[in-house]
Structures are given as structure tokens and as C-alpha cells.
Amino acid sequence: MSKKVGRSFWWLWLIANVIGNMLLSSFVWEDPYDLRSRIFLNEILHGVGISIAQSLVLRDRFAKEGWWLPLTLWGWILGLAIVFFLPTLSLRSHAQNMPSLSILMIDFAIIGTIVGICQWQLLKSFRAAGVWLISSPIALSLSTFGLYLGYMAKSTILASALQGAIYGAITGFTAIKVLRSPKVRK
């Protein structure tokens, strides 16, 4: 690890997650999309934005950081596909316009688990890497509070900013813990 991780890393990680979450998704709040389609499109764009932003922050932080972008994207795509195409999960159900907060939290926990497993493949050389497997689903699940609040206020920017801030704050603390931990010796 050639760069230190501390408070400035956490702020950089938080800002990157907020910007990565907001940047691309601000284009899908237009009327041609129903709310479920907007959520699905937003999450695809959140995955792309967050993957790029996180990979930029992780430059020179650990040896395999070059794989962060493709593995994170793969995790988001796979997680969204599972949540969207399984009929019992909310993003495909047509029972109501906005899925309930509890359903969204479960869906995002599933996505977070898959993203976390993909990212953990790169972090497993650190002694504290297992914490990432717990933090990622919890962070993404809790980020739905921000998403839900923003959608209720009919503001995609607010939804994206709050979701990115919650996700970034939690995973930022975890990233510091993991990257500061000693490497596992084989």
C-alpha cells in the first residue's frame, strides 16, 4: 500500500460515492419512465458511477486495485439481474408503484452481498477482509433510506446523494479498517 488511508481517505471515498451515485443517474428522472424503471435504470447507473469513482479513489492503495472496476460492475449487474428477474422480488412486481422500504432493503442487501463478494475477491489478502462481506450488504441496504426519502420528495438528485452518502460513509470506514490491516501470509 503506497498511500495512507485515514480521515482524508474516508472523505475522498464519501465524496466519490456521492458524485458517482449522482452523476449518471440524474438523467433518468424524466417522465417517459415509470417509477420502477427509473429505480432499475438509476441502480444500473449508480453501479457504473460508483465503480468508476471507487476505483479512482483506490488507485495505488493495494496491488489488485485495477480489477476493482470490472468486478464491482459485474457484482452490480449480477445483483440487479437477480433482484429484477426473480418475480417475487420488488423491482419486477406490479402490485404498487413504489416498492415498500422493507422490500427495497432486502433487494439492496442481496445486491450488496453480491457486490461485496466480488470486491472481497480483491481484498481477501488483507487480514480484516471478511468485514467487507458484512459491511457491503448492510451499507447498500441502509442506503435505501436515502433513496426512498429522495423518491418520496420526487428528487432524483436528493435520492442519489443520500444513497451515495450513506453507502459511502459505511463502506469508507470499512475500507479503512481493511486496508490498514496487515496482509495475510501464505
C-alpha positions as CSV (number, residue, x, y, z in Angstrom):
1,M,0.0,0.0,0.0
2,S,1.7,3.1,-1.2
3,K,-0.8,5.7,0.1
4,K,-2.0,6.2,3.6
5,V,-5.7,5.6,4.5
6,G,-7.2,7.7,7.2
7,R,-9.6,10.6,7.6
8,S,-8.8,12.2,4.3
9,F,-9.3,8.8,2.5
10,W,-12.7,8.5,4.2
11,W,-13.8,12.0,3.0
12,L,-12.5,11.2,-0.5
13,W,-14.3,7.9,-0.5
14,L,-17.5,9.6,0.7
15,I,-17.4,12.3,-1.9
16,A,-16.6,9.8,-4.7
17,N,-19.5,7.7,-3.7
18,V,-21.9,10.7,-3.7
19,I,-20.7,12.0,-7.0
20,G,-20.5,8.5,-8.6
21,N,-24.1,7.9,-7.4
22,M,-25.4,11.2,-8.7
23,L,-23.6,11.8,-11.9
24,L,-25.1,9.4,-14.4
25,S,-28.4,8.7,-12.6
26,S,-29.5,12.4,-12.9
27,F,-30.5,11.6,-16.5
28,V,-33.3,9.2,-15.8
29,W,-35.8,11.2,-13.8
30,E,-37.7,12.2,-16.9
31,D,-41.4,11.4,-17.4
32,P,-41.1,8.6,-20.1
33,Y,-40.1,6.2,-17.3
34,D,-42.4,4.8,-14.7
35,L,-41.0,4.7,-11.1
36,R,-39.9,1.1,-11.2
37,S,-38.0,1.6,-14.5
38,R,-36.4,4.7,-13.0
39,I,-35.2,2.8,-9.9
40,F,-33.8,0.0,-12.1
41,L,-32.1,2.4,-14.5
42,N,-30.8,4.5,-11.6
43,E,-29.3,1.5,-10.0
44,I,-27.5,0.4,-13.2
45,L,-26.1,3.9,-13.5
46,H,-25.3,4.0,-9.8
47,G,-23.3,0.8,-10.2
48,V,-21.3,2.3,-13.1
49,G,-20.7,5.6,-11.4
50,I,-19.8,4.1,-8.0
51,S,-17.5,1.5,-9.7
52,I,-15.6,4.2,-11.5
53,A,-15.4,6.6,-8.5
54,Q,-14.3,3.9,-6.1
55,S,-11.6,2.6,-8.5
56,L,-10.2,6.1,-8.9
57,V,-10.0,6.5,-5.1
58,L,-8.4,3.1,-4.7
59,R,-5.6,3.9,-7.2
60,D,-2.2,2.9,-5.7
61,R,-3.9,1.7,-2.4
62,F,-3.3,-2.0,-3.0
63,A,-1.9,-4.4,-5.6
64,K,-5.1,-5.6,-7.3
65,E,-7.0,-2.3,-7.5
66,G,-7.1,-2.4,-11.3
67,W,-9.6,-5.2,-11.0
68,W,-12.0,-3.2,-8.8
69,L,-13.9,-1.6,-11.6
70,P,-14.7,-4.7,-13.6
71,L,-15.5,-6.9,-10.5
72,T,-17.7,-4.2,-9.0
73,L,-19.6,-3.7,-12.2
74,W,-20.0,-7.4,-12.5
75,G,-21.4,-7.6,-9.0
76,W,-23.9,-4.8,-9.6
77,I,-25.1,-6.3,-12.9
78,L,-25.5,-9.8,-11.4
79,G,-27.2,-8.4,-8.3
80,L,-29.6,-6.3,-10.2
81,A,-30.4,-9.1,-12.6
82,I,-31.2,-11.4,-9.7
83,V,-33.4,-8.8,-8.0
84,F,-35.1,-7.7,-11.2
85,F,-35.8,-11.1,-12.8
86,L,-36.9,-13.1,-9.8
87,P,-40.7,-12.4,-9.8
88,T,-41.0,-12.5,-6.0
89,L,-38.7,-9.5,-5.6
90,S,-39.9,-6.0,-5.7
91,L,-38.4,-4.4,-8.8
92,R,-40.5,-6.6,-11.1
93,S,-43.6,-6.8,-9.0
94,H,-46.5,-4.6,-10.2
95,A,-48.5,-4.6,-7.0
96,Q,-47.7,-1.0,-6.2
97,N,-45.9,1.9,-7.8
98,M,-43.1,2.4,-5.2
99,P,-41.8,-0.8,-3.5
100,S,-42.0,-0.8,0.3
101,L,-38.9,0.2,2.2
102,S,-38.6,-3.2,3.6
103,I,-38.6,-4.9,0.2
104,L,-36.1,-2.3,-1.1
105,M,-33.8,-3.0,1.9
106,I,-33.9,-6.8,1.2
107,D,-33.3,-6.2,-2.5
108,F,-30.4,-4.0,-1.9
109,A,-29.0,-6.3,0.7
110,I,-28.9,-9.0,-2.0
111,I,-27.2,-6.7,-4.4
112,G,-24.8,-5.6,-1.7
113,T,-23.9,-9.2,-0.9
114,I,-23.1,-10.0,-4.5
115,V,-21.1,-6.7,-5.0
116,G,-19.3,-7.4,-1.7
117,I,-18.3,-10.9,-2.7
118,C,-16.9,-9.7,-6.0
119,Q,-14.9,-6.9,-4.2
120,W,-13.8,-9.2,-1.4
121,Q,-12.0,-11.3,-4.1
122,L,-9.6,-8.4,-4.3
123,L,-9.4,-7.6,-0.6
124,K,-9.0,-11.2,0.8
125,S,-5.3,-10.8,1.0
126,F,-5.9,-8.4,4.0
127,R,-6.5,-9.9,7.4
128,A,-9.7,-7.9,8.0
129,A,-11.2,-8.5,4.6
130,G,-14.1,-10.6,6.0
131,V,-15.6,-7.4,7.4
132,W,-16.2,-6.2,3.9
133,L,-18.6,-9.2,3.3
134,I,-20.8,-7.9,6.2
135,S,-20.4,-4.2,5.5
136,S,-21.3,-4.1,1.8
137,P,-24.8,-5.6,2.2
138,I,-25.6,-3.6,5.3
139,A,-24.4,-0.3,3.7
140,L,-26.3,-0.8,0.5
141,S,-29.4,-1.9,2.4
142,L,-29.3,1.1,4.7
143,S,-28.7,3.4,1.7
144,T,-32.3,2.7,0.7
145,F,-33.4,5.1,3.4
146,G,-31.8,7.9,1.4
147,L,-33.1,6.6,-1.9
148,Y,-36.6,6.2,-0.5
149,L,-36.6,9.7,1.0
150,G,-35.4,11.3,-2.2
151,Y,-38.0,9.4,-4.3
152,M,-40.8,10.5,-1.9
153,A,-39.6,14.1,-2.4
154,K,-39.6,13.4,-6.2
155,S,-35.9,14.4,-6.4
156,T,-33.5,12.0,-8.1
157,I,-30.6,14.2,-7.1
158,L,-31.5,14.1,-3.4
159,A,-32.2,10.3,-3.7
160,S,-28.8,9.7,-5.3
161,A,-26.9,12.0,-3.0
162,L,-28.3,10.5,0.2
163,Q,-27.9,6.9,-1.1
164,G,-24.3,7.6,-2.0
165,A,-23.6,9.3,1.3
166,I,-25.0,6.5,3.4
167,Y,-23.3,3.8,1.3
168,G,-20.0,5.7,1.1
169,A,-19.9,6.5,4.8
170,I,-20.3,2.9,5.9
171,T,-18.1,1.3,3.3
172,G,-15.5,4.1,3.7
173,F,-14.9,3.2,7.4
174,T,-14.8,-0.5,6.4
175,A,-12.3,0.2,3.6
176,I,-10.0,2.0,6.1
177,K,-10.2,-0.9,8.5
178,V,-9.5,-3.5,5.8
179,L,-6.7,-1.5,4.1
180,R,-4.9,-0.8,7.4
181,S,-5.0,-4.4,8.4
182,P,-1.8,-6.5,7.8
183,K,-1.7,-8.8,4.8
184,V,-2.3,-12.5,5.3
185,R,0.9,-14.5,4.9
186,K,0.6,-17.7,3.0
